[in-house]
Amino acid sequence: MTTVLIADDQPLQRFGFRMLLESQDDLTVLGEASNGGEAVRMAAELRPDVVLMDIRMPGMDGIEATRRVVASGDRTRVLILTTFDLDEYAHAGLRAGASGFLIKDAQPEELLSGIRSVATGDAVVAPSLTRRLLDAYAHHLPSGSGTAALAPEVDPRLSSLTEREREILTVIGQGWTNTEIAARLHLAESTVKTHVGRILAKTGSRDRIQAVILAYDTGLVKPS
């Protein structure tokens, strides 16, 4: 059973999410929060598998709430809801540690699939879409990241990676899927999955999205 905390300042929106989630045998809603501070407190108390987090909320917004939930070191993962084409904070949400994001008016099947994916440790956003998002919001990278970061060969976060692992992290940052990596680098897809798993473990990345951000932060990948 996957447990979910809904964080949204709109009562009708929360009600709609609850109705959808509770119609599923494998999902249960532990609670609802109407702002970021409440979401952080309830996540610590209830320890849900997933927090469905709106970005724009009064007081503490969803980005800061995500940062605090992730920083707690608990198993809870955050799935951010955003308007995407209007919301310039989507990239900041991923940098705060979210495991992915969905458009707020996503189809019910997409939302349910996204929650299940995040709960099992996968990233919700497709690699190619992640690349486009990061490129689009590259100018929001704070000072000290991206092209201004330490050179890849000296960044301590990459020091434990083998040459092959660094190569694969680079193309992950460029939006390649495992299938594309296997085909272009002439590797078995199972071998690619093993490399990806080792990269995540060695760099402390929670999921593939965080690995993409790491590739940008360390300068392995430069924004277009």
Order of alpha helices (4+ residues) and beta strands (2+ residues): beta-alpha-beta-alpha-beta-alpha-beta-alpha-beta-alpha-alpha-alpha-alpha-alpha-alpha
